[in-house]
Amino acid sequence: MKITFLLLFLPFAALAAKPTAPNVILVMADDQGWGETGYYNHPALKTPNLDAMAANGLRFDRFYAGGPVCSPTRATVLTGRTHDRTGVFDHGYALRDQEKTLAKAMKEVGYATGHFGKWHLNGLRGPGVPILANDSHGPGPFGFDKWLSVTNFFDLDPVMSRQGKFEELEGDSSEIIVNEALKFITMQAKANKPFFTVIWYGTPHSPWMALDADKKAFTELNPKAQEHYGELVAMDRSIGTLRKGLRELAVEKNTLLWFTSDNGGLPGFKPSTTGGLRDFKGSMYEGGLRVPAIIEWPKTITNARVTKYPAGAVDIFPTIAEIAKLPASAMLQPQDGLSLTPLMAGEIATRKKPLPFHSRGRAALIDNDYKIISFPRNPKGKKPARVELYNLTRDTAESNNLIEKEPETAKRMRSRLRLSVKSIAASVTGNDYPEGKVNSPQPPRIFWTEVDAYKPYFKQWRNRPEYKSRLK
């Protein structure tokens, strides 16, 4: 049995749903670096389906994840807010149940909502396991009516949860979730209902496990790289399956398909995963934050092009809110992004709202050409706090620190960064919520091996490759 994963949402208010309302599909890779596409001339990897999508849509040269690791970006996508505001401080933190999510908002205006694949917003760490039916912070409570999901990354022949029922599936994980998503999309298309589908891949996160046929193009690379790039081959193929399925259903023209990745690429691979950008996943430099991104929407984006306009995961909620005509009350304030709908019609000279980042005590702000990063003092006092300033147009590799060389720009950027940090700090304490505080308790950040409900499965899961190290 071969299954794939795609996120779609079932109609909540049929009277509110209009047949002409645009469908929305959000697709996100797991650890795919900025340089890992054919359209950026990767020396080993070919991505013909992503290339075709880019050739028919709006391709971003400067698109940024919500944070430098996975869970934070997922929180940002669903809320439009820098992740620390939402309580998702790092990978494996739970999204606060006081947050307003995009899925809930879409459901309330009549969209069918579905989630397929990696979740990682319920406080559980470790390789992905099926989400429990009664999980208070699973996809359902945050607005997804239909879901086939796992807690974290997943690979070949995964064990997944369909609405809380565990299922063992066969095949490549990317193809499985896309096929499942297409089943959901087909149901909605035949019922003439708009759908909101979220597809979050487990690829190319470790452990790397690719089908033999998908590794053939990489025989000159080391075994780890063969598996890694083989996973991306399958993921790209599933993108082709998804786009073909939309065409066969005759819904592709009125469907906004948005592809991106959750953080920068991984270290330790040759060729590099980040296309020459500085550093990798986990870093506040470009290699940790800048990711591939494409929007395809034939009805609206009629002239395909590449844009250098700086945009990011924080812009997804505001953009879809405008397109789907969501009420202002659907979004919790403050929102850190802005709508990109004007960019779909033509180029915009400058971004009016800086892109903020806050992770592990570090803060960064991107204001068009410039980027400022602040690093905290080393806890042991060995290194003082430092601030760095870069012009990303002239210095993509972030090799020339301008903090002393351009004092006026540094002063302006420092001031904006301080305001951003102050605002985020207020959100962390719960100031944005009607209660004025964070509800307690929120789920703890723990490994799923500590949850009693999973213990009956330990014996049968012990020999699965993704669980061996955790259950040995």
PEPE-V265403 format. One record per pair of residues at least 12 apart in sequence whose C-alpha atoms are under 6 Angstrom apart, sorted by sequence separation. I is the first residue (numbers start at 1). GAP is how many residues later the second one is. If there is no record, write none. Layout:
BEGIN
i->I gap->GAP
i->I gap->GAP
END
This chain:
BEGIN
i->39 gap->12
i->149 gap->12
i->157 gap->12
i->354 gap->12
i->362 gap->12
i->374 gap->12
i->389 gap->12
i->390 gap->12
i->148 gap->13
i->157 gap->13
i->267 gap->13
i->274 gap->13
i->354 gap->13
i->362 gap->13
i->374 gap->13
i->388 gap->13
i->389 gap->13
i->148 gap->14
i->157 gap->14
i->266 gap->14
i->373 gap->14
i->389 gap->14
i->122 gap->15
i->147 gap->15
i->156 gap->15
i->215 gap->15
i->265 gap->15
i->266 gap->15
i->373 gap->15
i->388 gap->15
i->72 gap->16
i->122 gap->16
i->147 gap->16
i->156 gap->16
i->214 gap->16
i->264 gap->16
i->265 gap->16
i->372 gap->16
i->156 gap->17
i->210 gap->17
i->264 gap->17
i->372 gap->17
i->72 gap->18
i->155 gap->18
i->209 gap->18
i->371 gap->18
i->131 gap->19
i->208 gap->19
i->371 gap->19
i->71 gap->20
i->130 gap->20
i->131 gap->20
i->208 gap->20
i->210 gap->20
i->318 gap->20
i->319 gap->20
i->370 gap->20
i->70 gap->21
i->129 gap->21
i->210 gap->21
i->318 gap->21
i->319 gap->21
i->370 gap->21
i->79 gap->22
i->128 gap->22
i->129 gap->22
i->314 gap->22
i->315 gap->22
i->369 gap->22
i->370 gap->22
i->78 gap->23
i->128 gap->23
i->264 gap->23
i->314 gap->23
i->315 gap->23
i->369 gap->23
i->78 gap->24
i->128 gap->24
i->264 gap->24
i->315 gap->24
i->369 gap->24
i->127 gap->25
i->128 gap->25
i->264 gap->25
i->95 gap->26
i->127 gap->26
i->128 gap->26
i->263 gap->26
i->94 gap->27
i->174 gap->27
i->204 gap->27
i->264 gap->27
i->94 gap->28
i->94 gap->29
i->93 gap->30
i->114 gap->30
i->130 gap->30
i->131 gap->30
i->261 gap->30
i->92 gap->31
i->113 gap->31
i->114 gap->31
i->116 gap->31
i->118 gap->31
i->120 gap->31
i->130 gap->31
i->133 gap->31
i->92 gap->32
i->113 gap->32
i->114 gap->32
i->115 gap->32
i->116 gap->32
i->117 gap->32
i->118 gap->32
i->119 gap->32
i->120 gap->32
i->132 gap->32
i->260 gap->32
i->92 gap->33
i->114 gap->33
i->116 gap->33
i->119 gap->33
i->260 gap->33
i->118 gap->34
i->259 gap->34
i->118 gap->35
i->259 gap->35
i->258 gap->36
i->258 gap->37
i->257 gap->38
i->104 gap->39
i->257 gap->39
i->103 gap->40
i->256 gap->40
i->256 gap->41
i->255 gap->42
i->301 gap->43
i->253 gap->45
i->254 gap->45
i->253 gap->46
i->154 gap->48
i->71 gap->49
i->153 gap->49
i->116 gap->61
i->174 gap->61
i->175 gap->63
i->118 gap->82
i->111 gap->83
i->112 gap->83
i->113 gap->83
i->114 gap->83
i->115 gap->83
i->116 gap->83
i->117 gap->83
i->111 gap->84
i->112 gap->84
i->113 gap->84
i->117 gap->84
i->16 gap->93
i->17 gap->93
i->16 gap->94
i->12 gap->95
i->12 gap->96
i->14 gap->96
i->13 gap->97
i->12 gap->98
i->11 gap->99
i->11 gap->100
i->10 gap->101
i->11 gap->101
i->9 gap->102
i->10 gap->102
i->9 gap->103
i->10 gap->103
i->9 gap->104
i->8 gap->105
i->9 gap->105
i->8 gap->106
i->7 gap->107
i->8 gap->107
i->7 gap->108
i->7 gap->109
i->6 gap->110
i->5 gap->111
i->278 gap->119
i->277 gap->120
i->10 gap->135
i->2 gap->168
i->1 gap->169
i->2 gap->169
i->4 gap->171
i->5 gap->171
i->6 gap->171
i->23 gap->171
i->25 gap->171
i->30 gap->171
i->4 gap->172
i->5 gap->172
i->6 gap->172
i->23 gap->172
i->24 gap->172
i->25 gap->172
i->26 gap->172
i->27 gap->172
i->28 gap->172
i->29 gap->172
i->30 gap->172
i->3 gap->173
i->4 gap->173
i->5 gap->173
i->19 gap->173
i->25 gap->173
i->27 gap->173
i->30 gap->173
i->31 gap->173
i->4 gap->174
i->5 gap->174
i->6 gap->174
i->7 gap->174
i->29 gap->174
i->30 gap->174
i->31 gap->174
i->4 gap->175
i->5 gap->175
i->6 gap->175
i->30 gap->175
i->3 gap->176
i->4 gap->176
i->5 gap->176
i->3 gap->177
i->9 gap->186
i->8 gap->187
i->9 gap->187
i->49 gap->187
i->8 gap->188
i->9 gap->188
i->8 gap->189
i->47 gap->189
i->73 gap->189
i->7 gap->190
i->8 gap->190
i->7 gap->191
i->49 gap->191
i->7 gap->192
i->70 gap->192
i->6 gap->193
i->69 gap->194
i->68 gap->195
i->65 gap->197
i->65 gap->198
i->68 gap->213
i->69 gap->213
i->68 gap->214
i->68 gap->215
i->68 gap->220
i->68 gap->221
i->65 gap->224
i->64 gap->225
i->105 gap->225
i->64 gap->226
i->63 gap->227
i->64 gap->227
i->63 gap->228
i->32 gap->229
i->24 gap->231
i->27 gap->231
i->28 gap->231
i->30 gap->231
i->33 gap->231
i->22 gap->232
i->23 gap->232
i->24 gap->232
i->25 gap->232
i->26 gap->232
i->27 gap->232
i->28 gap->232
i->29 gap->232
i->30 gap->232
i->31 gap->232
i->33 gap->232
i->100 gap->232
i->22 gap->233
i->28 gap->233
i->32 gap->233
i->60 gap->233
i->81 gap->233
i->31 gap->234
i->80 gap->234
i->59 gap->235
i->58 gap->236
i->77 gap->236
i->36 gap->237
i->58 gap->237
i->80 gap->237
i->35 gap->238
i->57 gap->238
i->76 gap->238
i->35 gap->239
i->57 gap->239
i->33 gap->240
i->34 gap->240
i->35 gap->240
i->54 gap->240
i->33 gap->241
i->58 gap->246
i->60 gap->246
i->61 gap->246
i->62 gap->246
i->57 gap->247
i->58 gap->247
i->59 gap->247
i->60 gap->247
i->61 gap->247
i->63 gap->247
i->65 gap->247
i->66 gap->247
i->56 gap->248
i->58 gap->248
i->62 gap->248
i->63 gap->248
i->64 gap->248
i->65 gap->248
i->63 gap->249
i->81 gap->254
i->80 gap->255
i->81 gap->255
i->34 gap->257
i->33 gap->258
i->34 gap->258
i->123 gap->320
i->123 gap->321
i->124 gap->321
i->125 gap->321
i->126 gap->321
i->123 gap->322
i->124 gap->322
i->125 gap->322
i->124 gap->323
i->124 gap->324
i->85 gap->339
i->85 gap->342
i->85 gap->343
i->93 gap->352
END
